[in-house]
Amino acid sequence: MAMNLALIDILACPVCKGKLKYDKTGERLICTFDQLAYRLSNNIPVLLANEATPLSSEECEKWRS
């Protein structure tokens, strides 16, 4: 079961309150501004700043386009 894509429009990064992008392959939500990835647990976003994974600049650039 995949994440409900309609939810992405109402979710925001807990750090900057910016828009998140869904990474289907990695099952995570991406904040390009803060360069953070938030994991999904049982298709539920874990939007806790202290559990976010930092993204490399290269990986973040591919999400900005």
N, C-alpha and C positions, 0 to 999 in steps of 0.2 A: 504494500500500500504506500503510495507516494504522499508527500505533503500536499495539503489543500492549497493550490496556487492562488486562490482568491485571498487568502490570508496575507500573502506577501505585500499586497497593497496597503494593508493597515499596520503592518509591523514596522518598527523602527529600531535603529541601532541604539542600545541603551547608553552609549557613551556620547555620541554626537547628535542623536535623534534623526539621523539621515536615513535615506532609503536603503534597503537591503536587496541583494540579488541572490537568486536561488541557484546553487550549484548542484545540478541533478546527479552528476557523477560522484561527487564527494559527499552528497547528502549533508549539505551545510548551507548557511546563509552568510553572504559576504558583504562587508562594509568596506568600500574602496577608499573612503575618506580616512578612516582610522587604520586601514590595512589589517582588519581582523576578520576571522571566520568563526561563526557560531555553529556548534554541532546541533544535530537533531537527535533526540532520544525518543524512540518509538514514534517518529514523525511529529514530535513536539519540539519546537525550537527552545534551546537552552540559552536564553538571552541574558546571561550573567557575564559582566565584563571580566571578572576574575577567572572565568573558565574559557574565554575566547582564545583562539590560536592566532598568533601573529602570522601575517602573510609576507612573503618576500616581495620586493618592489616589482620584479618581473611577473610574478603571479598576479599581483594586483593590477598591473597594466593591462593584462588581457581582459580583465573584467570591466575596465573603464570604457571600452569601446562599445 
